[in-house]
Amino acid sequence: MTNTPKFSSFGMPIFYRATHYGLGFVAAFYSPIVPVFVGYQLFQLSINRRFFVLSMELRKPNTLMHTGVKLSEFIIGVAIANQFNKFLLK
């Protein structure tokens, strides 16, 4: 296990949550990120593992709820980018 501080719900450090939001934001402008992110999350779910880049480790388990949270964060990032884009185009 890692000793990375957990500053967020669902036991995920803020770094990972920010990454999901950030990738979603960028995906609003560069759509090839969408299938890569979704595919990667579904792959992690299918093998019941989660990869943590900060500690360079694979952990068990991975749940549908956890995957849903990550996908929701991504979608929120896309929505924020879309609203940001609408505001700039006014």
N, C-alpha and C positions, 0 to 999 in steps of 0.2 A: 504494500500500500504506500501511497505517497503522502507526504505531509503538506501538500499544497493547501493553502487556506481556502475555506469554503465560505464565500461571502454571498451566497445566493441560495435560493430554494432548490429543491430536488437534488441537493448534495453536489451541485456543479459549481466549481469556481467561476467567478465573474468573467474570467478570460474566455471560457468556452461559450458562455451565453453571449458575450459581446461579439465573438467570432460568428455565431449563428446569425445575429442581427446584421452584422456587417456584410456577411456574404449575401444575405437577402437583399440588402440595400444595393450592393453592386450588381446582383443578378437582375434587378429592375432595368439596368442599362446594358447588361451583357448576358443575354438569355442562355448561352451554353452552360452557365453555372448551375441552372435549375436541375437538369437531368443528372448532372454529376453529383450534386449535393443530395438529391432525393435518392438516387441509386446507392450512394455510399451509406446513407443512413439505413436504408432497407437491407443492404448487405450486412452491416453490423448487427441488425436485428436478426437476420436469418442465421448467423453463426453464433448468436447469443454472446457477443463480445462487444466491448467499447474500447476504442483506442484513445489514449490520453497522450497528446503530443508533449506536454510539459514534462511529464515523467517518463515518456517513451515506454509505455507499458499497455498491455491488453488486460482488461478486467472483465470478469463475469459478475453478474448476469447483465443482460440488456432486456428491457421490457418494452412492450407496446406503448405504455404510458410515457416512458422516458423518450422513446423515439418520437412520439406525438408532441412532446414538449419541445424537442429540438426542431421539428418541422414547423411548429407554431411560431417559434422565435424567428425562423427563417422567413415565414410568411409575413410576420409583423415587420421585418426589415424591408421586404418588398413594398408593403403598404406605406411605410414611412417614406420610402424613396418616391413612390407614386404621388403622394401628397406634396412632397418637396418639389417634385417636377411640375405639378399643377400650379403651385405657388409661384414658381419662377417664370412660367409661361403666361401668366396673367398680364 
